[in-house]
């Protein structure tokens, strides 16, 4: 598996950040090298940042599978986490976009080192590309990982675009299923940005998202980040 | 030349060495594919930019790996201002300079070698120009005829996306006018700078080829009839002008910009396998002995760990479970 590690010149904060890109051949750079920009800026905040090409994508070997949300490249993400931890990480933060957000939830929600997560437009269903049988359903895997994050009081920012299809789904199930996850004292929060965010298909939304993450991480990591 | 944290990956008994080349702030990402028994030639792969870069990325990795298993070294790069490389203003000239820098480094890794070029889409212009002085053989995928044609095609796709996409409107400024006025443009989610546009719009593939003689493999990728017509028509035209042209076509009626709903990995697409194999066989067998080449670079380059902007950055390779 191939990845690029960006390290701060200054003393590391002790919290490493893992960036996980979306599906369908999205590289570790993400669209318009958004993750390169983000990694370097986070390094400027003192974090070591690792971004990876999933198996079968970009520089990595193998053949990518179907981008299943039930098994979102778990081995690759675990391998990346092990790599970071092997180099004396005390804390870990993760930022994932779409499929990468689900991979982050899947592998890291219960991980003892996790300190914060930014999840860009995660699909709520567990099958296909986030499908559910009925519009009022949420995938059990999504729900279990979200509840784990809440129970562990992990600061977690869900970010959707107001025109994202996944946000339509989010809104429709919010009153019945998700509201309790985002109560006032919850560590989970949601932010809705203008436009379509999910595919990162516009440079302006990429910039807004990067700015959002760079502002949110220091607030969420706060005292933990030396 | 400096490199940062060379690391190696073994793939099909060949070695891959990804690196950042250059000083902090101007480092170019490159990856050389080293065969077990080198055959004395090096293929320099020149990618396209923007959405085409992403679309073709895996194919070019597969092509480089295939060449290495055949015994031909290959090197790929991310132009400055793109991909993993440091920030920079992308222009046709800067792309050529990056190719030259990476090729020199690759020769250090491979040993004396004849250079053969490959280019996809806009990268075909870069590959053509990079080998023009040495009359180096060249294989290309769907090379645009001209910069003007390239931008027209790209902006037509952009306009269609604006008209039919989410929140569609067609009140965006004309792309040509915006770029000519010195403004950057969002092209399918990728930033296109005015310098790139200005440096590329007047170019043509034939002009970048330089004077004959030169061996050229033109491969068109489109739906069958269109690909066949494009490949044979252009091959005949270039042949009349003194180039040695071999035409090929691959029947795959997909766009160069989007991975769509019926996406499957390139490794599982018969048309892509055909494309890779036809390209690799030509690059492997084309007569490169007679060409002039200035690529006898001896002695190791100076190496030290370097930094990138606010941090140090280096490729990491790790086995997955």
Interface residues (C-beta under 8 A of the other chain):
Chain A: X1 X2 X3 X4 X5 X6 X7 X8 X9 X24 X25 X26 X27 X28 X29 X31 X32 X33 X36 X39 X40 X41 X43 X44 X49 X50 X55 X56 X57 X58 X59 X60 X61 X62 X63 X64 X75 X76 X78 X79 X80 X83 X163 X195 X196 X199 X200 X201 X202 X203 X204 X206
Chain B: X9 X11 X16 X18 X31 X54 X55 X57 X58 X61 X82 X83 X84 X165 X166 X167 X186 X188 X189 X190 X191 X259 X263 X265 X267 X268 X307 X308 X309 X310 X311 X312 X313 X314 X315 X316 X317 X318 X319 X320 X321
